Amino acid sequence: MSEQGKVAWKPNKRDAMFLAVIAVVILLLVLGTKERTTKPVPDDPVHQRVTKRATCLKCHGPDGARPQPPGHVRGGQCFQCHQQPAGWIGSRR
């Protein structure tokens, strides 16, 4: 093929949008797979005996001594995110 027959590729708006969408998808996949960074349950006698959400909410409910921060998940499964202390008396899954 001669030098005159070669055409250089020039990206247009459609190509740029496609690359932007691919970059966003990759970013979401990377951010979605990072490990959770929740605080562990304190390792003290009070927290070692907690086995129910109702017990957690005595202190961490809206009127408790240390309420949950704004935006905290209200799912009711505290130990799904927060790691139990060593020697925890409650049932393990």
Protein Blocks (a to p, Z undefined) as FASTA:
>chain_A
ZZklpccddddfklmmmmmmmmmmmmmmmmmmpccfbdcddddfklmmpcbfklmmmmmm
mklmbdcdehiackhpaklmmccdehiabdcZZ
